[in-house]
C-alpha cells in the first residue's frame, strides 16, 4: 500500500514539473541526427564541403519543419490527446516505476515462503 502511494506522488510530481517542450525539442533533434545523412563523398575540396554542409543544413531544417507540422496537425486532429500531455504521462509513468522500484528495494525485503512440516509430520524435501 505504501509503495503505491509513493508511486502516485512521484507520478503527479513528475507530471506537473516536467517541461514537455524541452523534451520534444530534444527528441526532434535526436531523431534528426538519426535520419539526416552525414557528410558524403567529395569532402576533399573546400567548395564541395561547403556545398554539402549547406545541403545538409537545409535538409535538416526541412525535416524539422515537417515533424513540427505533423505534431501541430496531430494536436488539431486530437485535442484531447495533445502531444505534450502524452509526454507528461510517459514521464510520470517512468518516474513512478523508478521510484516505486527504488522504494521497494530499500524498505521491503523479499519474503521467502518455506513450507514447514505440521505437527506430527516428518520433514521431507517437499515440505521443508
VEXDRENMAR-92284 format. One record per residue (C-alpha): x, y, z; residue in one letter. Coordinates in nm, 4 decimals. Layout:
<vexbas>
<vexba <X, Y, Z>, A>;
...
</vexbas>
This chain:
<vexbas>
<vexba <0.0000, 0.0000, 0.0000>, X>;
<vexba <0.2727, 0.2458, 0.0923>, X>;
<vexba <0.4693, 0.1838, -0.2274>, X>;
<vexba <0.1519, 0.2559, -0.4248>, X>;
<vexba <0.1190, 0.5941, -0.2510>, X>;
<vexba <0.4856, 0.6741, -0.3177>, X>;
<vexba <0.4367, 0.5844, -0.6858>, X>;
<vexba <0.1295, 0.8066, -0.7128>, X>;
<vexba <0.3067, 1.1017, -0.5519>, X>;
<vexba <0.6068, 1.0555, -0.7832>, X>;
<vexba <0.3797, 1.0318, -1.0888>, X>;
<vexba <0.1925, 1.3525, -1.0153>, X>;
<vexba <0.5069, 1.5422, -0.9169>, X>;
<vexba <0.6741, 1.4453, -1.2468>, X>;
<vexba <0.3516, 1.5173, -1.4373>, X>;
<vexba <0.3426, 1.8737, -1.3042>, X>;
<vexba <0.7150, 1.9524, -1.3079>, X>;
<vexba <0.8146, 1.8164, -1.6486>, X>;
<vexba <0.8658, 2.0632, -1.9324>, X>;
<vexba <0.7305, 1.8826, -2.2399>, X>;
<vexba <0.8547, 2.1429, -2.4872>, X>;
<vexba <1.2168, 2.0777, -2.3906>, X>;
<vexba <1.1704, 1.7029, -2.4126>, X>;
<vexba <1.0012, 1.7267, -2.7527>, X>;
<vexba <1.2841, 1.9518, -2.8767>, X>;
<vexba <1.5461, 1.7003, -2.7644>, X>;
<vexba <1.3584, 1.4100, -2.9217>, X>;
<vexba <1.3260, 1.6017, -3.2501>, X>;
<vexba <1.6991, 1.6836, -3.2517>, X>;
<vexba <1.7850, 1.3204, -3.1729>, X>;
<vexba <1.5544, 1.1977, -3.4488>, X>;
<vexba <1.7034, 1.4423, -3.6981>, X>;
<vexba <2.0524, 1.3227, -3.6095>, X>;
<vexba <1.9430, 0.9676, -3.6871>, X>;
<vexba <1.7529, 1.0418, -4.0063>, X>;
<vexba <1.9586, 1.3162, -4.1709>, X>;
<vexba <2.2525, 1.1676, -4.3600>, X>;
<vexba <2.6017, 1.2738, -4.2633>, X>;
<vexba <2.8776, 1.4064, -4.4797>, X>;
<vexba <2.9180, 1.2266, -4.8093>, X>;
<vexba <3.1924, 1.1866, -5.0651>, X>;
<vexba <3.3688, 1.4835, -5.2178>, X>;
<vexba <3.4823, 1.6439, -4.8942>, X>;
<vexba <3.8400, 1.6998, -5.0089>, X>;
<vexba <3.7617, 2.0249, -5.1897>, X>;
<vexba <3.6511, 2.3220, -4.9808>, X>;
<vexba <3.3782, 2.4134, -5.2297>, X>;
<vexba <3.2182, 2.0685, -5.2196>, X>;
<vexba <3.2483, 2.0593, -4.8409>, X>;
<vexba <3.0678, 2.3925, -4.8060>, X>;
<vexba <2.8036, 2.2864, -5.0604>, X>;
<vexba <2.7369, 1.9553, -4.8794>, X>;
<vexba <2.7149, 2.1364, -4.5460>, X>;
<vexba <2.4582, 2.3748, -4.6935>, X>;
<vexba <2.2563, 2.0829, -4.8363>, X>;
<vexba <2.2646, 1.9005, -4.5039>, X>;
<vexba <2.1530, 2.2084, -4.3103>, X>;
<vexba <1.8654, 2.2776, -4.5468>, X>;
<vexba <1.7534, 1.9133, -4.5444>, X>;
<vexba <1.7670, 1.9089, -4.1649>, X>;
<vexba <1.5601, 2.2294, -4.1424>, X>;
<vexba <1.3044, 2.0919, -4.3878>, X>;
<vexba <1.2647, 1.7689, -4.1922>, X>;
<vexba <1.2347, 1.9571, -3.8645>, X>;
<vexba <0.9570, 2.1727, -4.0079>, X>;
<vexba <0.7823, 1.8569, -4.1343>, X>;
<vexba <0.7994, 1.6946, -3.7911>, X>;
<vexba <0.6717, 2.0047, -3.6136>, X>;
<vexba <0.3880, 2.0497, -3.8650>, X>;
<vexba <0.2924, 1.6833, -3.8112>, X>;
<vexba <0.2821, 1.7469, -3.4359>, X>;
<vexba <0.0653, 2.0553, -3.4898>, X>;
<vexba <-0.1646, 1.8571, -3.7191>, X>;
<vexba <-0.1915, 1.5824, -3.4544>, X>;
<vexba <-0.2816, 1.8394, -3.1876>, X>;
<vexba <-0.5531, 1.9874, -3.4078>, X>;
<vexba <-0.6945, 1.6473, -3.5014>, X>;
<vexba <-0.6865, 1.5063, -3.1455>, X>;
<vexba <-0.7149, 1.7933, -2.8957>, X>;
<vexba <-0.7952, 1.5564, -2.6097>, X>;
<vexba <-0.4620, 1.3736, -2.6586>, X>;
<vexba <-0.2225, 1.6650, -2.7046>, X>;
<vexba <0.1379, 1.5570, -2.7693>, X>;
<vexba <0.2583, 1.7448, -2.4615>, X>;
<vexba <0.0049, 1.5565, -2.2491>, X>;
<vexba <0.1407, 1.2279, -2.3848>, X>;
<vexba <0.4943, 1.3369, -2.2901>, X>;
<vexba <0.3751, 1.4273, -1.9390>, X>;
<vexba <0.2046, 1.0884, -1.8931>, X>;
<vexba <0.5096, 0.8966, -2.0183>, X>;
<vexba <0.7465, 1.0904, -1.7921>, X>;
<vexba <0.5156, 1.0409, -1.4952>, X>;
<vexba <0.4948, 0.6668, -1.5617>, X>;
<vexba <0.8713, 0.6278, -1.5932>, X>;
<vexba <0.9356, 0.8247, -1.2734>, X>;
<vexba <0.6641, 0.6355, -1.0876>, X>;
<vexba <0.8077, 0.2976, -1.1880>, X>;
<vexba <1.1615, 0.4026, -1.0958>, X>;
<vexba <1.0657, 0.5496, -0.7576>, X>;
<vexba <0.8451, 0.2523, -0.6691>, X>;
<vexba <1.1234, 0.0063, -0.7576>, X>;
<vexba <1.3748, 0.2078, -0.5552>, X>;
<vexba <1.1361, 0.2319, -0.2587>, X>;
<vexba <1.0615, -0.1399, -0.2679>, X>;
<vexba <1.4303, -0.2288, -0.2885>, X>;
<vexba <1.5068, -0.0230, 0.0220>, X>;
<vexba <1.2098, -0.0800, 0.2506>, X>;
<vexba <1.0796, -0.4221, 0.1508>, X>;
<vexba <1.2908, -0.7304, 0.1817>, X>;
<vexba <1.1999, -1.0239, -0.0370>, X>;
<vexba <0.9918, -1.2736, 0.1545>, X>;
<vexba <1.0873, -1.6371, 0.1309>, X>;
<vexba <0.7999, -1.8709, 0.1932>, X>;
<vexba <0.9082, -2.2084, 0.3225>, X>;
<vexba <0.6555, -2.4789, 0.3914>, X>;
<vexba <0.7203, -2.6122, 0.7416>, X>;
<vexba <0.6039, -2.9547, 0.8483>, X>;
<vexba <0.2916, -2.9615, 1.0604>, X>;
<vexba <0.2601, -3.1300, 1.3997>, X>;
<vexba <0.3259, -3.4993, 1.3738>, X>;
<vexba <0.4769, -3.4790, 1.0217>, X>;
<vexba <0.8298, -3.5723, 0.9386>, X>;
<vexba <1.0364, -3.3188, 0.7418>, X>;
<vexba <1.0661, -3.4099, 0.3742>, X>;
<vexba <1.2132, -3.2304, 0.0801>, X>;
<vexba <0.8686, -3.1386, -0.0407>, X>;
<vexba <0.7517, -2.9527, 0.2708>, X>;
<vexba <1.0731, -2.8268, 0.4229>, X>;
</vexbas>
